[in-house]
Amino acid sequence: MSYNSLLVYFHACRVWNVELRHLRYFIAVAECRGFVRASASLHIAQPALSRQVRDLEQELGVTLFERSRRGASLTFPGECFLQDARHMFDYLEQAKSRARRAQGGFAGALSIGMVESFTWHEAITRALRKFRRQCPDIVLNVALMSSPEQLAAIQDGHLSAGFLFHREPEDDTFDGIEVLKTKSMLAVPANSPYATRPPSRLADLRDQDFVFVQRAKNPPYYDRIIHACHSAGLTPKIVQSGTDDSSNLSLVAAGMGLTIAPDAAKSRKPKNVVLVPVGDLHVVSTMELVWRRDNRLPALKNLAQIFRGKGTPKRLR
């Protein structure tokens, strides 16, 4: 019996005025091969048991048992009905187990947002591997989004949580856990003089072409980088705009200009791009796992505990 068939069967039971006790009594009589032994095992009077089974037969419109002085034996329709009734109770047990596991955060699904440039980062993948081992029945649906897009999706409920940067700490709509910190570095083509002799000041780059992320894609990040540049005496000459760090690094690899990127990009940048430090470039960004403060999903609680380093509760069966 499939899950959909089970739903149809329950609906039919409601229409027929059949209750689970009718089915339980029927199965007991079938397994005990008689009403007397079944009534003893169920601790109910034999006449009451007989009446319940007759009510079931009347509702179904079939004879389930051949009755005799020696007991009761199943008819062919009764044998068919017994198989389905047993299947239904098996599914009920499975449903009970699923409900208990879901309440403990060990079944269900989570929709998680990630910044494309950091999907591979060990701080994330290591914790997700641990979560997968402890909660193997949780389905993780991952969506690649910028940090502002993630916040909007978490706000409206399209995401359960997200790995993102630049959350306003005073906004009590959200809660979060620090996952990692990343420093900004200058990304240059491998054949650039700066690849072997990094500039000591941002102001030394005033004549260089720059590739920057579009401000509309991530205003807080854009504004922090521009502010750092202006504070150091540099007004970047922006000649190209990418949508994120990955696209910016691709444009640098193509010789379109320089860019400022997180140091974590070292392990997945194009081969002909080099990340170098700049003496007065001091922009540190914090990635958090963020969710709505009023989100009470047990699976999300377990995921958060992994990132807090507290593990998860004992797994339920």
N, C-alpha and C positions, 0 to 999 in steps of 0.2 A: 504494500500500500504506500503510495507516494505521499509527500507532505500535503499537496493540493487535494489528493483524494481524502486525506484525513480531515481537512477542513470541510470538504463537502459532506463527509460522514457526520461530523459534529453538527453541521447545519441540519442534516436530515434528522438527527436525534432530537433536536429542538422542535422541529416541525412535528415529529411523531410523538412527542411527549415521552421520549425515552431518556432515562437518567443513567448515570454511570453505575449506580447501585444495581439497576436491572442487569446490566452487562456483567457486573462482578458476581451477582447471584447466579446468572446463567453459566458462567465459566466454572464456578464452584460445583454446581450440579453435574456439569459435563465431566469434570475431572474426578469427582467422587462417585460418578456413575449411579447416583441416586439422591433423593431429596433428604432422606434421614441422615446419611453421613454428612451431606453438605450443610444441613442445618446445624449439626453439631460443630462442624469446623467454623461456621460463621457466627455461632452463638446467637442464633435467632430461632424462633419457633418454626417447626416444619410446616404448619398450615400457612403461616405468613410468607414463608419462602415459596411455597407452591403458588400462592396467589400472585406474588411478584412476577414469577416466571410466566404464568398465564397472561398477566397483563402485557408482558413483553411480546408474547406470541400474538396476542390480539392486535397490538400496535403494528407488528411486522406483517401480520396476515399470513403467517406460516406456522406449521407445527414443528417445533424444535426437538421435542423428545417423544419417543414411544414409551409409554408408562406401563409398568406391570408390577406384580407383587414383589418381584425380585429386584426392582429398581427402575432406573430410567436409562434409555440408550438414545443416542443422537440419531435423528433422521438425517438424510442426505442434506437437506437445506440447513439443518442444525450444524452439521460438520463444516459446511461452507461458512456459516455465520461465526462459528467458533474461531476459525482461522483469522477472520477479519477483526473479531473482538480482541484476540490476543495481540494482533499487530497494533491495534489502537492503543492498548495499554503500554506496549513497548514504546510507542511514540510519545505517550504521555510521560513516561519516565525520562525519555530523552529531552522532552520539552522542559521538564522539571530541572534536569541537570543544566541545560542551556541557560535557564533563567537564573539559577544559582551562580553559574560562572559569570554571567553578564553582570549580576549584582556585585560580584567580587572584582569586576574589571578584567576578566579573562576571556570574554567572548564579545563579539561585536565588531565595530569598525571605528577608525579615527581618520579624519581628513586633515592632513598636515601640510602646511605651506613651507617652502624652502626658497632661499635665494640661490639661483642657479649656480653661482660661483662657489658655493659652499656645500653643495649636496654630497661631495666626496670627502669632506673634512673629517679627520679621524675623531675629533671631539664629538661629532654627531654619529658617524657610522659605528663607532665602538659602543656607544650607549644604545643605539638602535639594535645592534646585534644582541646585546644583553636583554633588552626588552623582548626581542623575538624569541629568545630561548625561554624566558619565563612566561610569556604570554603568546604562545604560538597560534592561538585561534583568533587573535585580533588582526583584522585586515587594516593595513595602513595604505590609505590613498594619498599619494603625494602630488601636490600641485606646485609648479615653479612660478613664483611671483616675486616682484620687488617687495621691499619692506612695507611701503605705504599700501600696496595692493593687499598684502597679507592682513594688515591691521583692519582694513575695510571689510575684508572677507570674514575675519574673526568677529568683528563687530556685528555683522548681519547674520552670522550663524552658518555661513557657507564653509568655513574652516573650523575645526575643533581647536586648533592651535597652530603656531607657526614659528619657524626659526628666523628671526629678523633683527634688524638693527634700528637704532634711532627712535625708540619708544619714548614718549614724553613721560617722565617718571611721576609727574603730578596728576596724570590722568588715572583716576581710580577705577575706570571701567575695566582695566586689564590687570593681570598679575603675570609675573614672569620669573624665570630662573636664569642666571648668567650661565652661558655655555662656553664662551671663549672671548678673548680680546684679540684684536688685530691692529697692527701698526700700519700706517700708510708709508709707501715707498714710491720712488720714481721709476716708471717703466720706460725703458729706452730700447731702440733696436740694437742688436748685438754688434753692429758695425759702427755704432755711435761712439765718439770719443768718451762720452760719459759712462760707457759700459765698463771701462777700465779706470777712469779717473772721475768718480762721481763729483758733482758740484758740492761745494761746502755751504752754499746759500741758495735759496729759491730765487733770489734776485738775480743770480747769474744766468737764469733761464729766460730773461725778459725778451730775448730775440727768437726764442724757439716756438715752433708751432705745437699746439696742444690738442689732444683729443679728450673731451670731457663727456661724462654722462649727461643726457638731457635733463635739465632741471625739473621738468614736469614729471619725469619718471621717479625722481627721488629728491624732493626739495630739501629735506634736512641734511642729507649727505652732501649734496651739491653746495649748499650754503656753508657747511663746515669747511669744506676744502677751499672754497673761494675766500672765506674769511681768513683761513690760515695763510693763503698766498698773499692776500692784501696786507696782512699783519707783517709779513716778511719782506714787503716791498716789491711783490710781483703781481702784475695784472696779466694773467695768462692770455696769450693770443690763441683763442679757440678757433680752429679751422674745420674741425669735424666733431660730430656728436654721435655717441653710441647710446645703446639702451641700457647697458649694464657693464660691469667690469670685463666680462668675457668678450663682448663686442669691442670694447675699447682696446683691449690687448690685441685683438685681431687687426685692428686698424694700425696699431703701433707696429705690428709685425709686417704690415704692408708698406711701412715707411711714411705713414700719414702724419706722424707727429709723436709727441711724448704724452704720457698720461700719469696720473697718480692712482695707484692701486694698492689693495691690502697685501701685506706681506705673505699671507696665506696663499696667494696666487702663485708662489714660487713653484709649487709642485704640479701645477697644471697649465702653466702659461705656454704660449708657442715657443718652440725651440730657439727661434732667432730673436727672442725678447729677453732682456736682462732687467732684473729689479735691483736697484741700488738705493742706499740711504742718502738723505740730504740732511746736512747738519741742523737746519732750523725747521725741518718738517716734523712736527710733533702732533699728529692727529691719531688718536687711539679710538677705535670703535668697539663697542661691546655688543656681541650677539646674545640674544636671549631666546629661550623657549617661552612664548607668550600665549596666553589664553584669556578669555573673558573671565572675570572674577566670579561671575555667577554660574559658570559652567561646572556642573556636578557629575560629569560622566566618570564612572569608576575607572574605566580604562585610561582616561586622561590623568587621573590621580596616580595610577600606577606608572605611567610614563614619566610624570613629573618626579616621582620618587626615585626613578632610575637616575635622572639628571641631578637630583639632590644627593645621590650616593647612598640612598637608604634601601635600595632593593625594592622588592614587592612583597605583598602578603603571601602566606602559604596558598598554593594553588588549590582550587576546589575542583572536584570531579563531578 
